[in-house]
């Protein structure tokens, strides 16, 4: 069985979040949380929060096996809408800044639905 958790409109660029997501993809939940706890990046805190939500969702589901056996079966980072801001530049010009957002989806699985 699987449990899914999503976070949308996170104020971090998808490229930055993808780096952290690649580190924990396919790992057991306990090892991933350990890795995220000691990571020095903002994205690590956001991924850990969504991962804990997915584990809590798995605990609520009676059909799931032991929570200690969960692994991250899928983690997906998508780009959200960009906030457009303007910064003053030389000679009265304006420069557009795109503040990007991300959507994050974490799927944890106990491996029983394989095959």
Phi and psi in degrees as a GROMACS rama.xvg file:
@    title "Ramachandran Plot"
@    xaxis  label "Phi"
@    yaxis  label "Psi"
@TYPE xy
-124.508  153.435  UNK-2
-131.103  136.723  UNK-3
-120.109  141.242  UNK-4
-135.973  141.999  UNK-5
-129.943  148.391  UNK-6
-133.782  131.511  UNK-7
-120.701  155.711  UNK-8
59.2207  41.335  UNK-9
-75.8723  135.517  UNK-10
-84.4205  64.7605  UNK-11
-150.557  147.415  UNK-12
-68.3336  141.698  UNK-13
-59.9138  -33.5815  UNK-14
-61.9222  -40.7631  UNK-15
-69.0666  -38.1735  UNK-16
-73.1551  -31.6541  UNK-17
-63.2937  -33.1606  UNK-18
-60.7262  -45.9182  UNK-19
-71.0151  -38.8607  UNK-20
-63.1534  -37.4038  UNK-21
-65.9449  -29.5604  UNK-22
-68.7933  -35.2675  UNK-23
-102.684  -5.45222  UNK-24
-60.562  127.792  UNK-25
84.257  -3.46801  UNK-26
-86.045  157.121  UNK-27
-63.7316  152.347  UNK-28
-60.4427  -42.9208  UNK-29
-62.5493  -43.3745  UNK-30
-67.4582  -37.4152  UNK-31
-66.8486  -42.8603  UNK-32
-65.2351  -36.9988  UNK-33
-62.2293  -44.7088  UNK-34
-64.3808  -42.8945  UNK-35
-69.2611  -31.7525  UNK-36
-63.3318  -36.2757  UNK-37
-100.718  5.44926  UNK-38
-77.827  147.776  UNK-39
-99.4976  15.2202  UNK-40
-105.957  150.862  UNK-41
-62.5421  -37.9387  UNK-42
-62.8713  -29.0038  UNK-43
-64.0259  -38.6438  UNK-44
-66.2499  -39.8605  UNK-45
-69.2616  -42.0988  UNK-46
-65.7294  -40.2255  UNK-47
-62.9699  -39.6038  UNK-48
-63.9315  -43.8004  UNK-49
-70.1067  -36.1289  UNK-50
-64.0206  -41.6122  UNK-51
-64.3459  -35.0478  UNK-52
-66.5148  -37.9797  UNK-53
-66.9244  -38.4854  UNK-54
-66.1284  -40.4701  UNK-55
-64.3162  -37.3586  UNK-56
-65.3447  -36.1884  UNK-57
-67.9059  -35.7738  UNK-58
-66.2594  -34.6196  UNK-59
-69.9743  -29.5255  UNK-60
-78.845  118.904  UNK-61
-70.5984  -22.8584  UNK-62
-79.6169  -12.7979  UNK-63
-72.1239  151.48  UNK-64
-78.3267  -147.563  UNK-65
-71.112  135.078  UNK-66
-67.6638  -26.2834  UNK-67
-68.9404  -17.9997  UNK-68
-93.5239  6.44492  UNK-69
-73.7869  143.888  UNK-70
-128.23  159.122  UNK-71
-82.1926  103.449  UNK-72
-83.0981  -27.8026  UNK-73
-153.683  134.792  UNK-74
-137.904  125.054  UNK-75
-129.552  131.393  UNK-76
-117.08  122.207  UNK-77
-120.878  155.334  UNK-78
-80.6741  138.836  UNK-79
-101.898  -169.46  UNK-80
-69.311  145.133  UNK-81
-94.9799  135.538  UNK-82
-83.2212  129.922  UNK-83
-102.205  124.82  UNK-84
-125.322  162.049  UNK-85
-124.457  141.043  UNK-86
-122.996  138.224  UNK-87
-69.2263  137.771  UNK-88
-125.078  -174.405  UNK-89
-65.9215  150.706  UNK-90
58.447  36.5837  UNK-91
76.4112  12.7309  UNK-92
-86.2389  162.489  UNK-93
-121.073  141.912  UNK-94
-117.015  128.707  UNK-95
-81.4552  133.583  UNK-96
-116.832  129.979  UNK-97
-103.224  112.132  UNK-98
-92.5286  106.08  UNK-99
-81.0385  151.933  UNK-100
-122.614  164.981  UNK-101
-131.731  153.232  UNK-102
-115.434  133.493  UNK-103
-123.302  133.852  UNK-104
-129.719  128.662  UNK-105
-120.915  129.636  UNK-106
-118.238  122.056  UNK-107
-108.15  145.366  UNK-108
-141.051  150.232  UNK-109
-94.2851  -2.05261  UNK-110
85.2125  0.974844  UNK-111
-77.4086  -20.0665  UNK-112
-92.8392  10.8315  UNK-113
-74.9477  145.169  UNK-114
